[in-house]
Each structure stands twice: as structure tokens, then as C-alpha cells.
Amino acid sequence: MATIIDGKATAASVISKVKADAAELASLTGVRPGLAVVIVGEDPASHAYVNSKSRMAKECGFNSIQHTLPEDTGQATLEGLVDTLNSDPTVHGILVQLPLPRHLDAEAVLRLISPEKDVDGLHVVNAGKIATGDLKTGLISCTPAGAMLLVNEIHGADLSGLNAVVVGRSNLFGKPMGLLLLAANATVTMAHSKTNGLASICRNADVLVAAVGRPQMVKADWVKPGATVIDVGINRMIVEGRSRLVGDVAFEEVADVAGAITPVPGGVGPMTIAMLMANTVTAASRAGATTSRSSVGSESSFVSALPN
């Protein structure tokens, strides 16, 4: 039976460090991290997620600001709000909750966010820094950063000699995850749902990351014995008449083959909000760096959280 990787415990460790960094920053510089979350419309899942982010921000000692806009908000109004938040020195992190209503251009809005305040790590400047191997001065997308920390728990920070396969090629997760694995010296294969011979490619992986958005797609015979399996999928299925969350990995059967595996829920999910908080305190630390350097300081929260 595989080792179950406890994302909740790792996220709690990250949050503990964030709280200490935020308190130190406030004590030494008077800077209190400020996180502004913008949500448009009434999607229940988005509101639940935003509320959990706001609660965690307050728990970390941040100034938590939420802007709730109606469904029919226009592009100019939304972009004007982002401009205002960009120029507000008390706001260190800006997060526009996705998905936006279909009449809005999400990419245009994300491009407007100042890269220094882009705590979701989605701006092209931050994405470009990861692509060029600069993990210290940008802000790294939260879910891949969190997933990478779970990999590090099993293998350490240096993945030299390991083969890694990422199934999924999204800008939000797959591409940055592949780049983080590459930066850690893994030999990386990027695959997706249209890859020929996908199962055989996955069987070569010492580290297999599934983020394809298909429930229980990865079966036991896709997995190399002893591999580390990181399941990023969140899918709702009806199982025996009940609705339940499942990942992209068939957990029960794969756990009999893998060396370590993340559950769904309780694996990668808790890490996303934890890394959002870490990115926010990093951004605030950089803003206050003229008078102090906190223990997170000017380098990214992902780098500071890596194993020694």
C-alpha cells in the first residue's frame, strides 16, 4: 500500500510559516499584507472558494478585501477596479476569481494585474520567469507550487535521475508544473489526453502528475511500481447513488502499485490556498523590503519552502 501524502498537514506547515512571516513583517516595517479578491457573478462554487480564501487571509493576519460585482459587470468596470487595486499601496496581492462570466475577457483582465501583485502567478511576466528558470523573483502559480512541495516531501528538492510525466498542458497547471520539475533536474515528459501511447509513457514515470480533468482516467496498469503519483484532478461523480469527489487517478487500485500518492480530497487541494497566502506575504515583504527582509523576504515563497 502506498504512502498517502497528507496535503492538509503540509498546507498547515506552510500557513504556520506565513503567519510568522506576516507578524515579523508587521513588527519590523508596519506593513500588513493586503489581499484583494475580486469575484463577478453568483456562481456558488466560486463564492465558496473565495470565502475560504478570505477566511484564511484573515487567519494569517492579512488585510482581507473582497469586491463582489454583479453578473452584468462590464469589461471597463472590471478593468477599472483592477487599475485601482494596482495603485493602492495597501494591497499587495490581487486575485480575480475565475471563471469570469462569458461576456468578459479574462485574459485581458489578468494581463492588467501588476506582476508584483499577481499572487495567482498567472501573468505572462511571472509565467515567463518560470520558463527561464527564475524561481526567485516572480510569483509562482499556486497549485503547481503546492504540488511541487508535495513531490519534494517524498524525493527532496533535487530530482536528478528521476523521470517525471505530467498529463495535462494547461497554462494554469500543466505547463508550470512541468517547468518546476525541470528546474528540479527531473527529466520531464509533457503529455495530454491526445498523446499516443499515453499509458506506456506514464509507466515510465518515477513521478506521475495527473491533471487532465477526466475522472479516474489513470489506472493501476499505467503506473510504475513504487512511483510517486500526484493527482490534481477534482471531479464530481455519482458513486453508489451518492455524489463524491474523485481525482484523475483511480485511487484505490493505484494505491496498491504506487510508492506514494495524494488523495482527493485532502492532497493537492489544501496546498493551493496555502501557497496563495505564501505568495501574498512574499509580495508584501518585497513591498516593505526597503526597511526589512522577512524570513520569506524578496525570494519566492516556493523557494523558501523547499527542503534544505
N, C-alpha and C positions, 0 to 999 in steps of 0.2 A: 504493500500500500504506500502511495506517495506521501511525502511530507506536504501538509496543507499550509500554504503560505498565507499568513494572517495579515491581510491588508489593514484591518482595523487597528491592530497593535502597532504596526509601522506608522500608520497615519497619526495615531496618538503620540508617538515619539516625535514626529515632525511638528505637530501642534505644540507640544511642550517646549520645543526649541523656539518656535515662533513667538510664543508668549514671553519667553525670557528675553529674546531679542527686542521685541516691541517695548518691553518695560525698560530695558537698558537704553534704547534709543530715546525714549521719552525723558528718562532721567538725565541723560547727558546733553541732549540737544533741545529738549522741549518739543520735538517732532512726534506727533501721534499719527501712526499710519492711517490713511483715509482711503476707504474703498467705496467707490460709487458703482452701483449696479443699475442698469437700465433694462427695463422689460416693457415690451409693447404687446398689448392684447391680453386675452384672458385664458390662454392655454393652461389647464390645471397642472400638468406635469412641469411646465416651465416655472409656474408660480411656486410650486412645492420646492423645486430645486433652488430658486432664488431665495426663498425664505430660509432654507438650510444654510445657504452661503451667508446670509445676513446674520443669522444667529451665531454662526461660528466666528464671523468677524468681530462681533461684539464680545464673544467669549475670549478672543485673543487680545482684547483691549483696543481694537481699532475704532475709528470714527466710521460707522457704517451708514451709508446713504443709499436710499433706494428711490429711483424715479420710475413710477408706473405710468405708462402712457396708453391712451385708448387705442383700440384696434385700427381706427381710421387715421392714425397719425401719419402725416405726410413726410416725405423724404427730407425736405428742407427743415422741418421742425426737429426731426431726429438728429440731423447733422448739426443743427444749431446748438442743441443740447450737448453734443459731444465736443464741439468747439469751446463751449463754456466750461466744461469739465477739464478740458486740456489746459485752460488758462488759470484754473483755480489751484493755488499753491497748497491748499489743504487736502487736495485729492491726489493721491499717489498711484492709485490703481483704478482703471476704468474697465468695466466688463459689460458688454452688450449681450444680453441673453439671446441665444439662438435656439430654434429658428425664429426669424422675424416673419411677420405677415407677408404673404406672397407679393404684395404690391411694392414692397420695399427692397432696395438694392443693398443686400447685406455686405457684399464685398466693398462697396463704396464707403459704407459706414465704418467697417473695420480698418480700411486704409486711412481714415481720418484720425483714428486714435493715435495719440503720440506714442511712438515706440517705447519711450521711457515709462509710460503708464499702461502699456498693453500687457496686463497681468495674465491674460489668457494665452499670450505667446503666439498670436495669430497674424500679427503684422508682418508684411514682407521683409522688413528690416530684421526682425527677430528670427524669422524663418531663414533668412539669408545667412545670419551669423551661425546658426546651427549647421547649415550646409557647408560653410567654410571652416568648420571645426572650432569656432569661437563659442565655447560654452560658459565663458566667464562674464562677459559684458552685456549679454542680452537677457531676455526673459524667455524661458523655455515652456512650450505648451504643456499644460498641467498634467493631462492624462499620460502622455508618453514619459514625462519626467517621473511621475509616480510609479509607472510600470517598470521603469528602469531601476528605480530604487529597490523594487521587489526582486528583480534579477540580481542586483548587487548583493542582496541578503544571502542568496544561495551561492553565488560564484565570486563575490568580491568585485572590486572596481575594474580589474583588468581581466578581460575576456579573451586574452590571447590564446589561440589554438582551438577556440570553440566555433562551431558553425551555428549561425543563427538564421532562422527563417521567419519573416514577417508576412503573414497572409492578410493583405489589406493595403491599399495605396492612397488613402485619403490624405489631404493636406492637414487635416485636424489631428490624425494619429499615425497612420501607417508610415508616411514619409519621414516625419521627425523621429519616430521610433527607430526606423532603420538607420538613420544618421547617428543617433545616440549609441546604438550598438556598434556601429562602425568606429565611432570615436573611442569606444572602449576596447578596440582591437579585435573584435569578433570579425569573422568572415561572414558577410551578410548576403542573403538572397531575398530579394523583394518579389513576392508572389501575390496572386489575387484570384478571384473566382474564375477567371478565364485562362488561367495558367494551365498549359498541357502537362499532364502527369503530376498534378498537384500533390496527390497522396505520397508519391515516391519522393518528391522534393522535401516534403515535411518530414519524412522518415529519416532524412539525413541531418536533421537539426538537433543540436545539443540544447539549444534554446529555441522554443517554438512559440511565437506570439500570434494569436488568432484575433483578428479584428475585421472580419469580413461581413458581419451583420446577418449571418444565417444561423438559426438556432441549431446547436448540436451537430454542426457540419463536420467537425474534426472527430474522427472515430479512433478507437484504440489502435487499429492497424495502420494509422497514419503516423504514429508516434514511436520514436526510437526509445527502446527500453532505457530508463534512467534519465530521460530528458527533462528539462525544466519547461513547463507549459504555462504560459501567461495568457489567460482568457479575458479579453477586453469586451466581449460581446455582452449586451444586455437585451434580451428578447423575452417577450411575454408569451407564454404558451398555456394551453389548457391541458393539464395532466390529470387523468382520473377525475375529470369533472371540476377541477379546481385550477384557477389561474395562478401561475407561478413564474418567477423569473429564472431564465436559464441563459447560459452563455453560448458562445460559438463552439464550445467543446462539449462532447458527451462525457460529462464529468465522471460518473460512476465507473464507466468502463475504462476511460483513460487513466483514472487514478490508480488502476491496477498495473499499469505499464510505466507511467512516468515516475521520475525520481522526486519531483516537486511540482505542485500545481496550485493555481489560485482558484478559489471557489467563486461562484456567482450566486447570490451577492456575497459581499464581505472580502473580496480580493482587491482588484484594481479600483473599484468604485470609491471607497473611502479615501484613496490617495489623491483623487482629483481635487477635492475641496481642500485637502491639506496642502497640496502644492500651490493652489491659488492663494492661500494665506501666506505661504512662504514667499511667493513672488511679490505679494503686496508689501511685506516687511522689507524685502530686498529693495524694492523701488523706493520706499520711504527712507531706507538707510542711505541710498545713493543721493537722495534729495537733501539729506542732512549731513552728507559726508564732509562738508567744509569745516565742520566743527567736531566731528566724531566719526569713528568707524566702529559700528557694532560688530558682534560676533558673526553676523551674516555679511555685513559690510557691503563693499561695492561689487563683490562677485556674486554670481547667481546662487539662488537658494539650492538649486540642484547640485552644484559643485560643492557647496558647503555641507550638504547632507550625505555625500559619498562616503563609503567606508574608508578608514585610514589604511 
